Amino acid sequence: MNRKHLYVILTAAAVALAACGKKEEAPKPAAVPAPPPAAAPAPAPAPVPAGVTAGAVSLGSAIGADKKVTTATDSFAKGDTFYVSVDTTGTGTAELKAKWTYQKDGQVAPVKEDTQTITPTGPATSEFHVDKPDGWPAGDYQVEVFLGDKLIATKKFTVK
């Protein structure tokens, strides 16, 4: 064999060995870009105030057809009826409660406790009252008004 053939064979063998040798690493796939962030949902509309909230609480000796106190006072006569009116706003169902007490010489005696379930659909007024046909004893009284379990007003008054 002559040198020329030998050279061609060796070159071919080198090429073959090179092809069988260490392979180049395949290129890494390009990083897949993260999908664009989903469009943020439109902000929710401002919630409509739900529930019932208390407003003014008035004490007096007379009320009108609208259940609002017409003769506000914190001093009553023995034969008066005690009224308390409670303004509310909002919608829903709520419980109003009035606790009437008499106080004398450091002692507290319950007079009456009333509860009303109301279902207003906007501004409303509710009333509580207590009377005593044979007259009230002179002294200090108070009414506590609750919306649910929350005390919303305390009104102190006297009978002379």
DSSP file (Angstrom, degrees, kcal/mol; ACC not computed):
  #  RESIDUE AA STRUCTURE BP1 BP2  ACC     N-H-->O    O-->H-N    N-H-->O    O-->H-N    TCO  KAPPA ALPHA  PHI   PSI    X-CA   Y-CA   Z-CA
    1    1 A M              0   0    0      0, 0.0     2,-0.1     0, 0.0     0, 0.0   0.000 360.0 360.0 360.0 139.9    0.0    0.0    0.0
    2    2 A N     >  -     0   0    0      1,-0.1     4,-2.3     4,-0.0     3,-0.2  -0.414 360.0-104.4 -93.3 171.1    1.4    3.3   -0.8
    3    3 A R  H  > S+     0   0    0      1,-0.2     4,-2.7     2,-0.2     5,-0.2   0.820 115.7  59.0 -64.8 -32.7    1.6    6.3    1.4
    4    4 A K  H  > S+     0   0    0      2,-0.2     4,-2.0     1,-0.2    -1,-0.2   0.919 108.9  44.2 -66.0 -42.8   -1.2    8.1   -0.3
    5    5 A H  H  > S+     0   0    0     -3,-0.2     4,-2.8     2,-0.2     5,-0.2   0.906 113.1  52.1 -67.8 -40.5   -3.7    5.3    0.4
    6    6 A L  H  X S+     0   0    0     -4,-2.3     4,-2.8     1,-0.2     5,-0.2   0.916 108.9  50.4 -61.5 -42.4   -2.4    5.0    4.0
    7    7 A Y  H  X S+     0   0    0     -4,-2.7     4,-2.3     1,-0.2    -1,-0.2   0.915 111.6  47.5 -63.3 -43.4   -2.8    8.8    4.4
    8    8 A V  H  X S+     0   0    0     -4,-2.0     4,-2.5     2,-0.2    -1,-0.2   0.893 113.4  48.6 -65.6 -41.4   -6.4    8.6    3.1
    9    9 A I  H  X S+     0   0    0     -4,-2.8     4,-2.6     2,-0.2    -2,-0.2   0.923 112.9  47.0 -67.1 -43.2   -7.2    5.6    5.4
   10   10 A L  H  X S+     0   0    0     -4,-2.8     4,-2.6    -5,-0.2    -2,-0.2   0.906 112.9  49.2 -65.3 -39.6   -5.7    7.3    8.4
   11   11 A T  H  X S+     0   0    0     -4,-2.3     4,-2.3    -5,-0.2    -2,-0.2   0.922 112.2  48.1 -65.0 -43.3   -7.6   10.5    7.7
   12   12 A A  H  X S+     0   0    0     -4,-2.5     4,-2.5     1,-0.2    -2,-0.2   0.899 112.1  49.9 -64.2 -40.0  -10.8    8.6    7.3
   13   13 A A  H  X S+     0   0    0     -4,-2.6     4,-3.1     2,-0.2     5,-0.2   0.905 110.1  50.5 -65.3 -41.0  -10.2    6.7   10.5
   14   14 A A  H  X S+     0   0    0     -4,-2.6     4,-2.5     2,-0.2    -2,-0.2   0.908 111.8  47.5 -63.0 -41.4   -9.5    9.9   12.4
   15   15 A V  H  X S+     0   0    0     -4,-2.3     4,-2.1     2,-0.2    -2,-0.2   0.923 113.1  48.5 -66.1 -42.3  -12.7   11.5   11.1
   16   16 A A  H  X S+     0   0    0     -4,-2.5     4,-1.6     2,-0.2    -2,-0.2   0.915 112.9  47.8 -64.2 -42.8  -14.6    8.3   12.0
   17   17 A L  H  X S+     0   0    0     -4,-3.1     4,-1.2     1,-0.2    -1,-0.2   0.895 110.4  52.0 -65.1 -38.3  -13.1    8.3   15.5
   18   18 A A  H  < S+     0   0    0     -4,-2.5     3,-0.3     1,-0.2    -1,-0.2   0.891 108.8  50.6 -64.6 -37.4  -13.8   11.9   15.9
   19   19 A A  H  < S+     0   0    0     -4,-2.1    -1,-0.2     1,-0.2    -2,-0.2   0.823 114.1  44.4 -69.4 -30.4  -17.5   11.3   14.9
   20   20 A C  H  < S+     0   0    0     -4,-1.6    -1,-0.2    -5,-0.1    -2,-0.2   0.582 102.4  86.1 -88.3 -11.3  -17.7    8.5   17.5
   21   21 A G  S  < S-     0   0    0     -4,-1.2    -3,-0.1    -3,-0.3     2,-0.0   0.271  97.4 -26.2 -74.1-158.0  -16.0   10.4   20.2
   22   22 A K        -     0   0    0      1,-0.1     2,-0.3     0, 0.0    -1,-0.2  -0.294  69.0-137.1 -58.1 128.0  -17.4   12.8   22.8
   23   23 A K        -     0   0    0     -3,-0.1     2,-0.2     1,-0.1    -1,-0.1  -0.607  17.7-109.0 -90.4 149.6  -20.5   14.4   21.4
   24   24 A E        -     0   0    0     -2,-0.3     2,-0.2     1,-0.1    -1,-0.1  -0.480  41.3-102.5 -70.7 145.3  -21.2   18.0   21.8
   25   25 A E        -     0   0    0     -2,-0.2    -1,-0.1     1,-0.1     3,-0.1  -0.470  38.1-111.0 -68.9 139.0  -24.0   18.8   24.1
   26   26 A A        -     0   0    0     -2,-0.2    -1,-0.1     1,-0.1    -3,-0.0  -0.430  44.6 -93.2 -65.9 145.2  -27.2   19.6   22.4
   27   27 A P        -     0   0    0      0, 0.0    -1,-0.1     0, 0.0     3,-0.1  -0.344  43.9-110.6 -61.7 139.9  -28.1   23.2   22.9
   28   28 A K        -     0   0    0      1,-0.1     3,-0.1    -3,-0.1     2,-0.0  -0.445  39.1-101.1 -69.6 142.0  -30.4   23.8   25.8
   29   29 A P        -     0   0    0      0, 0.0    -1,-0.1     0, 0.0     3,-0.1  -0.368  44.4 -99.8 -64.3 144.4  -33.8   24.8   24.8
   30   30 A A        -     0   0    0      1,-0.1     2,-0.0    -3,-0.1     0, 0.0  -0.348  48.0 -93.3 -62.3 142.9  -34.4   28.5   25.2
   31   31 A A        -     0   0    0      1,-0.1    -1,-0.1    -3,-0.1     3,-0.0  -0.349  39.1-122.6 -59.7 133.0  -36.2   29.3   28.3
   32   32 A V        -     0   0    0     -3,-0.1    -1,-0.1     1,-0.1     0, 0.0  -0.669  30.4-119.6 -78.2 122.2  -39.9   29.5   27.6
   33   33 A P        -     0   0    0      0, 0.0    -1,-0.1     0, 0.0    -3,-0.0  -0.323  31.4-102.1 -63.8 145.3  -41.0   32.9   28.7
   34   34 A A        -     0   0    0      1,-0.1    -3,-0.0    -3,-0.0     0, 0.0  -0.348  45.5 -98.0 -62.9 145.2  -43.7   33.0   31.4
   35   35 A P        -     0   0    0      0, 0.0    -1,-0.1     0, 0.0     3,-0.1  -0.347  50.1 -91.9 -63.1 148.0  -47.1   33.6   30.0
   36   36 A P        -     0   0    0      0, 0.0     3,-0.1     0, 0.0     0, 0.0  -0.298  55.0 -90.2 -58.9 145.4  -48.0   37.3   30.4
   37   37 A P        -     0   0    0      0, 0.0     3,-0.1     0, 0.0    -3,-0.0  -0.276  48.1-103.1 -59.2 141.1  -49.9   37.9   33.6
   38   38 A A        -     0   0    0      1,-0.1     2,-0.0    -3,-0.1     0, 0.0  -0.339  48.2 -90.3 -61.7 144.6  -53.6   37.5   33.3
   39   39 A A        -     0   0    0      1,-0.1    -1,-0.1    -3,-0.1     3,-0.1  -0.355  49.4-107.0 -58.2 131.7  -55.3   40.7   33.1
   40   40 A A        -     0   0    0      1,-0.1    -1,-0.1    -3,-0.1     0, 0.0  -0.356  40.5-105.0 -60.8 137.1  -56.2   41.7   36.6
   41   41 A P        -     0   0    0      0, 0.0    -1,-0.1     0, 0.0     3,-0.1  -0.309  43.9 -92.4 -63.1 149.5  -59.9   41.4   37.2
   42   42 A A        -     0   0    0      1,-0.1    -3,-0.0    -3,-0.1     0, 0.0  -0.338  53.9 -94.0 -58.9 140.6  -61.8   44.6   37.3
   43   43 A P        -     0   0    0      0, 0.0    -1,-0.1     0, 0.0     3,-0.1  -0.290  44.8-107.0 -59.9 141.9  -62.1   45.9   40.8
   44   44 A A        -     0   0    0      1,-0.1     0, 0.0    -3,-0.1     0, 0.0  -0.373  41.2 -99.1 -65.9 146.0  -65.3   44.8   42.5
   45   45 A P        -     0   0    0      0, 0.0    -1,-0.1     0, 0.0     3,-0.1  -0.313  52.5 -82.9 -63.4 152.2  -67.7   47.6   42.9
   46   46 A A        -     0   0    0      1,-0.1     2,-0.0    -3,-0.1     0, 0.0  -0.315  56.9-104.2 -56.0 133.3  -67.8   49.1   46.3
   47   47 A P        -     0   0    0      0, 0.0    -1,-0.1     0, 0.0     3,-0.0  -0.317  29.5-116.8 -64.7 142.7  -70.0   47.0   48.5
   48   48 A V        -     0   0    0      1,-0.1     0, 0.0    -3,-0.1     0, 0.0  -0.643  42.1 -99.7 -74.1 129.7  -73.4   48.3   49.3
   49   49 A P        -     0   0    0      0, 0.0     2,-0.3     0, 0.0    42,-0.3  -0.295  47.8-160.8 -54.3 126.6  -73.6   48.9   53.0
   50   50 A A        +     0   0    0     40,-0.1    42,-0.1     2,-0.1     2,-0.1  -0.784  42.2  27.3-110.1 154.3  -75.4   45.9   54.4
   51   51 A G  E    S-A   91   0A   0     40,-1.0    40,-1.0    -2,-0.3     2,-0.4  -0.267  87.5 -64.8  92.9-179.7  -77.1   45.6   57.7
   52   52 A V  E     -A   90   0A   0     38,-0.2     2,-0.3    41,-0.2    38,-0.2  -0.912  41.7-168.5-114.1 133.9  -78.8   48.0   60.0
   53   53 A T  E     -A   89   0A   0     36,-2.7    36,-2.4    -2,-0.4     2,-0.2  -0.921  21.7-117.8-121.9 150.9  -77.0   50.8   61.9
   54   54 A A  E     +A   88   0A   0     -2,-0.3    34,-0.3    34,-0.2     3,-0.1  -0.563  30.3 174.1 -88.4 148.6  -78.4   52.9   64.7
   55   55 A G  E     -     0   0A   0     32,-3.6    -1,-0.1     1,-0.4    33,-0.1  -0.006  51.9  -3.2-118.4-132.5  -78.8   56.6   64.5
   56   56 A A  E     -     0   0A   0     -2,-0.1    31,-2.9    30,-0.1     2,-0.5  -0.323  53.3-159.0 -68.2 143.8  -80.4   59.0   67.0
   57   57 A V  E     -A   86   0A   0     29,-0.2     2,-0.4    -3,-0.1    29,-0.2  -0.995  14.9-172.1-122.9 123.0  -82.0   57.7   70.2
   58   58 A S  E     -A   85   0A   0     27,-2.3    27,-2.6    -2,-0.5     2,-0.4  -0.918  11.6-156.0-123.3 144.5  -84.5   60.1   71.9
   59   59 A L  E     +A   84   0A   0     -2,-0.4    14,-1.4    25,-0.2     2,-0.3  -0.930  31.7 129.0-116.8 138.5  -86.3   60.0   75.2
   60   60 A G  E     -AB  83  72A   0     23,-2.3    23,-2.6    -2,-0.4    12,-0.2  -0.975  61.3-102.2-170.5-175.7  -89.6   61.7   75.9
   61   61 A S  S    S+     0   0    0     10,-2.3    20,-0.4    -2,-0.3     2,-0.3   0.361  98.1  30.4-106.2   2.8  -93.1   61.7   77.2
   62   62 A A        -     0   0    0      9,-0.5     8,-2.4    21,-0.1     9,-1.3  -0.985  60.2-162.1-157.1 151.2  -94.9   61.7   73.8
   63   63 A I  B     -E   69   0B   0     -2,-0.3     6,-0.2     6,-0.3     2,-0.1  -0.915  15.9-129.0-131.0 161.2  -94.4   60.4   70.3
   64   64 A G    >   -     0   0    0      4,-2.3     3,-2.0    -2,-0.3     6,-0.0  -0.363  41.6 -88.0 -97.4-178.2  -95.9   61.1   66.9
   65   65 A A  T 3  S+     0   0    0      1,-0.3    -1,-0.0     2,-0.1    -2,-0.0   0.753 127.5  61.3 -62.1 -24.1  -97.4   58.8   64.3
   66   66 A D  T 3  S-     0   0    0      2,-0.1    -1,-0.3     1,-0.0     3,-0.1   0.360 116.3-116.0 -84.5   6.9  -93.9   58.5   62.8
   67   67 A K  S <  S+     0   0    0     -3,-2.0     2,-0.3     1,-0.3    19,-0.1   0.538  73.3 133.1  70.4   9.7  -92.7   57.0   66.1
   68   68 A K        -     0   0    0     17,-0.1    -4,-2.3    57,-0.1    -1,-0.3  -0.696  67.7-101.6 -90.0 144.2  -90.4   59.9   66.8
   69   69 A V  B     -E   63   0B   0     -2,-0.3    -6,-0.3    -6,-0.2     3,-0.2  -0.446  36.7-179.5 -63.7 128.6  -90.4   61.6   70.2
   70   70 A T  S    S+     0   0    0     -8,-2.4     2,-0.5     1,-0.2    -7,-0.2   0.667  76.1  43.1-103.0 -22.9  -92.3   64.8   70.0
   71   71 A T  S    S-     0   0    0     -9,-1.3   -10,-2.3     2,-0.1    -9,-0.5  -0.800  79.4-164.0-125.1  88.2  -91.9   65.9   73.7
   72   72 A A  B     +B   60   0A   0     -2,-0.5     2,-0.3   -12,-0.2   -12,-0.3  -0.517  25.1 142.5 -74.8 136.4  -88.2   65.3   74.6
   73   73 A T        -     0   0    0    -14,-1.4     3,-0.1    -2,-0.2    -2,-0.1  -0.980  46.0-157.3-163.1 160.2  -87.5   65.3   78.3
   74   74 A D  S    S+     0   0    0     -2,-0.3    84,-2.1     1,-0.1     2,-0.4   0.129  84.3  72.0-125.9  15.8  -85.4   63.7   81.0
   75   75 A S  E     -f  158   0C   0     82,-0.2     2,-0.3    84,-0.0    84,-0.2  -0.980  65.9-176.3-133.5 120.2  -87.8   64.7   83.8
   76   76 A F  E     -f  159   0C   0     82,-3.1    84,-2.3    -2,-0.4     2,-0.2  -0.772  23.3-123.5-118.7 158.0  -91.2   62.9   84.1
   77   77 A A    >   -     0   0    0     -2,-0.3     3,-1.7    82,-0.2    59,-0.1  -0.569  39.5-102.0 -90.8 163.0  -94.3   63.2   86.2
   78   78 A K  T 3  S+     0   0    0      1,-0.3    58,-2.7    -2,-0.2    54,-0.1   0.789 120.5  45.6 -58.5 -30.0  -95.6   60.1   88.1
   79   79 A G  T 3  S+     0   0    0     56,-0.2    -1,-0.3    55,-0.1    53,-0.1   0.396  89.0 115.9 -96.1   3.1  -98.3   59.4   85.6
   80   80 A D    <   -     0   0    0     -3,-1.7     2,-0.4    51,-0.1    52,-0.3  -0.300  62.3-128.9 -73.1 154.9  -96.3   59.8   82.4
   81   81 A T        -     0   0    0    -20,-0.4     2,-0.5    50,-0.1    50,-0.2  -0.873  23.9-133.0 -95.1 136.6  -95.5   57.1   79.9
   82   82 A F  E     - C   0 130A   0     48,-2.6    48,-1.9    -2,-0.4     2,-0.4  -0.799  26.4-173.5 -92.4 129.8  -91.8   56.9   79.1
   83   83 A Y  E     -AC  60 129A   0    -23,-2.6   -23,-2.3    -2,-0.5     2,-0.4  -0.945  12.5-174.8-122.0 144.7  -90.9   56.7   75.4
   84   84 A V  E     -AC  59 128A   0     44,-2.4    44,-2.5    -2,-0.4     2,-0.4  -0.987   9.5-161.6-134.4 129.7  -87.7   56.1   73.6
   85   85 A S  E     -AC  58 127A   0    -27,-2.6   -27,-2.3    -2,-0.4     2,-0.5  -0.886   1.8-159.1-111.7 145.3  -87.4   56.3   69.8
   86   86 A V  E     -AC  57 126A   0     40,-3.0    40,-2.4    -2,-0.4     2,-0.4  -0.976   4.6-152.8-127.3 117.1  -84.5   54.7   67.8
   87   87 A D  E     - C   0 125A   0    -31,-2.9   -32,-3.6    -2,-0.5     2,-0.3  -0.718  19.7-178.1 -86.6 138.6  -83.6   55.9   64.3
   88   88 A T  E     -AC  54 124A   0     36,-3.0    36,-2.4    -2,-0.4     2,-0.3  -0.932  12.3-162.3-132.2 158.2  -81.9   53.3   62.1
   89   89 A T  E     +A   53   0A   0    -36,-2.4   -36,-2.7    -2,-0.3     2,-0.1  -0.909  48.6  45.9-131.6 163.0  -80.5   53.2   58.6
   90   90 A G  E    S-A   52   0A   0     -2,-0.3    32,-0.9   -38,-0.2     2,-0.3  -0.422  75.3 -84.7 101.3-177.2  -79.7   50.4   56.2
   91   91 A T  E    S+AD  51 121A   0    -40,-1.0   -40,-1.0   -42,-0.3     2,-0.3  -0.919  70.3  60.3-131.4 157.0  -81.5   47.3   55.2
   92   92 A G  S    S-     0   0    0     28,-1.6     2,-0.4    -2,-0.3    30,-0.1  -0.828  82.7 -51.5 127.7-165.7  -81.8   43.8   56.6
   93   93 A T        +     0   0    0     -2,-0.3     2,-0.3    26,-0.2    26,-0.2  -0.935  56.6 162.1-114.3 134.8  -83.0   42.2   59.8
   94   94 A A  E     -G  118   0C   0     24,-2.5    24,-3.1    -2,-0.4     2,-0.5  -0.957  32.6-124.0-146.7 163.1  -81.9   43.4   63.2
   95   95 A E  E     -G  117   0C   0     -2,-0.3    53,-3.5    22,-0.2     2,-0.4  -0.954  19.7-166.6-115.2 126.9  -82.9   43.1   66.8
   96   96 A L  E     -GH 116 147C   0     20,-3.0    20,-2.9    -2,-0.5     2,-0.4  -0.878   8.6-173.0-106.7 143.4  -83.5   46.2   69.0
   97   97 A K  E     -GH 115 146C   0     49,-2.1    49,-2.8    -2,-0.4     2,-0.4  -0.999  11.9-163.8-139.1 141.9  -83.8   45.9   72.7
   98   98 A A  E     -GH 114 145C   0     16,-2.4    16,-2.4    -2,-0.4     2,-0.6  -0.994   4.0-167.2-124.7 126.6  -84.7   48.4   75.5
   99   99 A K  E     -GH 113 144C   0     45,-2.6    45,-2.3    -2,-0.4     2,-0.4  -0.957   7.6-164.3-115.6 114.5  -84.0   47.7   79.1
  100  100 A W  E     +GH 112 143C   0     12,-3.2    11,-2.9    -2,-0.6    12,-1.3  -0.817  12.3 178.2 -98.8 133.7  -85.7   50.0   81.6
  101  101 A T  E     -GH 110 142C   0     41,-2.6    41,-2.0    -2,-0.4     2,-0.4  -0.958  22.6-142.6-136.4 156.0  -84.5   50.1   85.2
  102  102 A Y  E     -GH 109 141C   0      7,-2.9     7,-3.1    -2,-0.3     2,-0.5  -0.941  17.7-161.2-115.2 137.2  -85.3   52.0   88.4
  103  103 A Q  E     +GH 108 140C   0     37,-3.6    37,-1.4    -2,-0.4     2,-0.3  -0.977  18.9 156.4-127.9 126.8  -82.5   53.1   90.7
  104  104 A K  E >   -G  107   0C   0      3,-2.2     3,-2.1    -2,-0.5    -2,-0.0  -0.965  68.9  -8.4-150.5 132.3  -82.8   54.0   94.4
  105  105 A D  T 3  S-     0   0    0     -2,-0.3     3,-0.1     1,-0.3    -1,-0.1   0.857 128.3 -53.4  52.7  41.0  -80.4   54.0   97.3
  106  106 A G  T 3  S+     0   0    0      1,-0.3     2,-0.4     0, 0.0    -1,-0.3   0.438 113.7 118.6  78.5  -1.7  -77.8   52.2   95.2
  107  107 A Q  E <   -G  104   0C   0     -3,-2.1    -3,-2.2     2,-0.0     2,-0.5  -0.778  50.7-153.8 -99.0 142.3  -80.2   49.4   94.3
  108  108 A V  E     -G  103   0C   0     -2,-0.4    -5,-0.2    -5,-0.2    33,-0.0  -0.968  11.3-174.1-117.7 126.9  -81.2   48.7   90.7
  109  109 A A  E     -G  102   0C   0     -7,-3.1    -7,-2.9    -2,-0.5     2,-0.1  -0.972  26.3-119.5-121.0 132.5  -84.5   47.1   89.9
  110  110 A P  E     +G  101   0C   0      0, 0.0    -9,-0.3     0, 0.0     3,-0.1  -0.441  27.2 179.3 -67.0 141.6  -85.7   46.0   86.4
  111  111 A V  E     -     0   0C   0    -11,-2.9     2,-0.3     1,-0.4   -10,-0.2   0.775  62.2 -28.9-104.8 -51.3  -88.8   47.7   85.2
  112  112 A K  E     -G  100   0C   0    -12,-1.3   -12,-3.2    18,-0.0     2,-0.4  -0.966  45.3-154.1-166.0 149.0  -89.3   46.2   81.8
  113  113 A E  E     -G   99   0C   0     -2,-0.3     2,-0.4   -14,-0.2   -14,-0.2  -0.990  18.0-176.4-132.4 125.7  -87.3   44.7   78.9
  114  114 A D  E     -G   98   0C   0    -16,-2.4   -16,-2.4    -2,-0.4     2,-0.4  -0.923   6.9-166.5-121.5 145.6  -88.6   44.8   75.3
  115  115 A T  E     -G   97   0C   0     -2,-0.4     2,-0.4   -18,-0.2   -18,-0.2  -0.997   4.4-174.4-130.9 137.5  -87.2   43.3   72.2
  116  116 A Q  E     -G   96   0C   0    -20,-2.9   -20,-3.0    -2,-0.4     2,-0.6  -0.995  17.6-145.4-129.3 136.5  -88.3   44.0   68.6
  117  117 A T  E     -G   95   0C   0     -2,-0.4     2,-0.3   -22,-0.2   -22,-0.2  -0.906  26.6-169.7 -97.1 124.1  -87.1   42.4   65.4
  118  118 A I  E     -G   94   0C   0    -24,-3.1   -24,-2.5    -2,-0.6     8,-0.0  -0.835  22.0-170.0-115.9 152.8  -87.0   45.0   62.6
  119  119 A T        +     0   0    0     -2,-0.3   -26,-0.2   -26,-0.2    -2,-0.0  -0.519  21.6 178.3-136.6  66.7  -86.6   44.6   58.9
  120  120 A P        -     0   0    0      0, 0.0   -28,-1.6     0, 0.0     4,-0.1  -0.290  25.6-159.9 -71.5 156.9  -86.1   48.1   57.5
  121  121 A T  B    S-D   91   0A   0    -30,-0.2   -30,-0.2     2,-0.2   -31,-0.0  -0.016  77.5 -25.5-119.9  25.4  -85.4   48.8   53.8
  122  122 A G  S    S-     0   0    0    -32,-0.9   -34,-0.1   -30,-0.1    -1,-0.0  -0.969 116.2  -2.2 159.3-159.5  -83.9   52.3   54.5
  123  123 A P  S    S+     0   0    0      0, 0.0     2,-0.3     0, 0.0   -34,-0.2  -0.327  72.1 163.1 -58.9 137.0  -84.2   54.9   57.2
  124  124 A A  E     -C   88   0A   0    -36,-2.4   -36,-3.0    -4,-0.1     2,-0.4  -0.967  30.3-140.7-150.9 162.4  -86.7   53.9   59.9
  125  125 A T  E     -C   87   0A   0     -2,-0.3     2,-0.3   -38,-0.2   -38,-0.2  -0.998  15.1-173.0-130.5 135.0  -87.8   54.7   63.4
  126  126 A S  E     -C   86   0A   0    -40,-2.4   -40,-3.0    -2,-0.4     2,-0.4  -0.869   9.2-154.4-119.9 156.8  -88.8   52.3   66.1
  127  127 A E  E     -C   85   0A   0     -2,-0.3     2,-0.3   -42,-0.2   -42,-0.2  -0.975  11.1-168.6-136.2 151.1  -90.2   53.0   69.5
  128  128 A F  E     +C   84   0A   0    -44,-2.5   -44,-2.4    -2,-0.4     2,-0.3  -0.942  15.3 177.1-126.3 151.1  -90.4   51.5   73.0
  129  129 A H  E     -C   83   0A   0     -2,-0.3     2,-0.3   -46,-0.2   -46,-0.2  -0.991  15.0-165.1-151.7 160.5  -92.5   52.6   75.8
  130  130 A V  E     +C   82   0A   0    -48,-1.9   -48,-2.6    -2,-0.3     2,-0.3  -0.989  11.9 179.0-146.1 137.3  -93.4   51.7   79.4
  131  131 A D        -     0   0    0     -2,-0.3   -50,-0.1   -50,-0.2   -51,-0.1  -0.915  18.4-156.4-136.1 165.0  -96.3   53.0   81.5
  132  132 A K    >   -     0   0    0    -52,-0.3     3,-2.7    -2,-0.3     4,-0.1  -0.853   7.9-157.7-144.2 101.3  -97.6   52.4   85.0
  133  133 A P  T 3  S+     0   0    0      0, 0.0    -1,-0.1     0, 0.0     3,-0.1   0.805  94.9  50.4 -54.7 -33.4 -101.3   53.3   85.4
  134  134 A D  T 3  S-     0   0    0      1,-0.2   -55,-0.1     0, 0.0   -56,-0.0   0.393 122.2-100.4 -88.4   6.6 -101.0   53.7   89.2
  135  135 A G    <   -     0   0    0     -3,-2.7   -56,-0.2   -56,-0.1    -1,-0.2   0.182  32.4 -84.1  95.2 150.1  -98.0   56.0   88.7
  136  136 A W        -     0   0    0    -58,-2.7     2,-0.2   -59,-0.1   -56,-0.1  -0.635  40.9-113.6 -87.5 142.2  -94.2   55.8   89.0
  137  137 A P        -     0   0    0      0, 0.0    22,-0.1     0, 0.0    -1,-0.1  -0.508  42.0-100.2 -69.8 146.2  -92.3   56.1   92.2
  138  138 A A  S    S+     0   0    0     -2,-0.2     2,-0.3    22,-0.1    22,-0.2  -0.354  77.9  78.6 -63.2 146.6  -90.1   59.1   92.4
  139  139 A G  E    S- I   0 159C   0     20,-2.1    20,-2.4    -3,-0.1     2,-0.4  -0.942  78.8 -40.4 148.8-167.9  -86.5   58.5   91.7
  140  140 A D  E     +HI 103 158C   0    -37,-1.4   -37,-3.6    -2,-0.3     2,-0.3  -0.759  49.8 174.3 -99.7 139.1  -83.8   57.8   89.1
  141  141 A Y  E     -HI 102 157C   0     16,-3.3    16,-2.4    -2,-0.4     2,-0.3  -0.845   8.3-169.2-131.9 166.6  -84.4   55.7   86.0
  142  142 A Q  E     -HI 101 156C   0    -41,-2.0   -41,-2.6    -2,-0.3     2,-0.4  -0.982  11.5-150.7-154.9 156.7  -82.6   54.7   82.9
  143  143 A V  E     -HI 100 155C   0     12,-2.3    12,-2.7    -2,-0.3     2,-0.5  -0.998   9.5-159.0-126.4 132.7  -83.1   53.0   79.6
  144  144 A E  E     -HI  99 154C   0    -45,-2.3   -45,-2.6    -2,-0.4     2,-0.5  -0.941   9.0-156.7-109.6 132.2  -80.4   51.1   77.7
  145  145 A V  E     -HI  98 153C   0      8,-3.0     7,-3.1    -2,-0.5     8,-1.5  -0.929   9.6-169.2-114.5 132.1  -80.9   50.6   74.0
  146  146 A F  E     -HI  97 151C   0    -49,-2.8   -49,-2.1    -2,-0.5     2,-0.6  -0.914  19.8-156.6-120.8 144.0  -79.2   47.8   72.2
  147  147 A L  E >  S-HI  96 150C   0      3,-2.6     3,-1.8    -2,-0.4     2,-0.3  -0.970  83.0 -40.2-113.6 110.1  -78.8   46.9   68.5
  148  148 A G  T 3  S-     0   0    0    -53,-3.5   -51,-0.0    -2,-0.6    -2,-0.0  -0.592 125.1 -30.2  65.6-130.2  -78.1   43.2   68.5
  149  149 A D  T 3  S+     0   0    0     -2,-0.3     2,-0.5    -3,-0.1    -1,-0.3   0.385 117.6 103.3 -96.4   3.0  -75.8   42.7   71.5
  150  150 A K  E <  S- I   0 147C   0     -3,-1.8    -3,-2.6     1,-0.0     2,-0.4  -0.763  71.2-131.7 -95.8 124.8  -74.2   46.2   71.1
  151  151 A L  E     + I   0 146C   0     -2,-0.5    -5,-0.3    -5,-0.2     3,-0.1  -0.584  29.5 173.3 -68.9 123.8  -75.2   48.9   73.6
  152  152 A I  E     +     0   0C   0     -7,-3.1     2,-0.3    -2,-0.4    -6,-0.2   0.640  59.2   4.6-109.2 -19.4  -76.0   52.0   71.4
  153  153 A A  E     - I   0 145C   0     -8,-1.5    -8,-3.0   -97,-0.1     2,-0.4  -0.965  46.6-160.4-164.1 147.2  -77.4   54.4   74.0
  154  154 A T  E     - I   0 144C   0     -2,-0.3     2,-0.5   -10,-0.2   -10,-0.2  -0.995  15.1-170.0-127.6 124.7  -78.1   54.9   77.7
  155  155 A K  E     - I   0 143C   0    -12,-2.7   -12,-2.3    -2,-0.4     2,-0.3  -0.970   4.9-160.3-119.1 121.3  -80.6   57.6   78.7
  156  156 A K  E     + I   0 142C   0     -2,-0.5     2,-0.3   -14,-0.2   -14,-0.2  -0.794  20.0 161.4 -99.9 143.8  -80.9   58.6   82.3
  157  157 A F  E     - I   0 141C   0    -16,-2.4   -16,-3.3    -2,-0.3     2,-0.3  -0.960  24.5-133.2-154.2 168.3  -84.1   60.3   83.6
  158  158 A T  E     -fI  75 140C   0    -84,-2.1   -82,-3.1    -2,-0.3     2,-0.5  -0.894   4.8-144.7-128.1 156.2  -86.0   61.1   86.8
  159  159 A V  E      fI  76 139C   0    -20,-2.4   -20,-2.1    -2,-0.3   -82,-0.2  -0.990 360.0 360.0-116.9 129.3  -89.5   61.0   88.0
  160  160 A K              0   0    0    -84,-2.3   -83,-0.2    -2,-0.5   -22,-0.1   0.383 360.0 360.0-111.4 360.0  -90.5   63.8   90.4
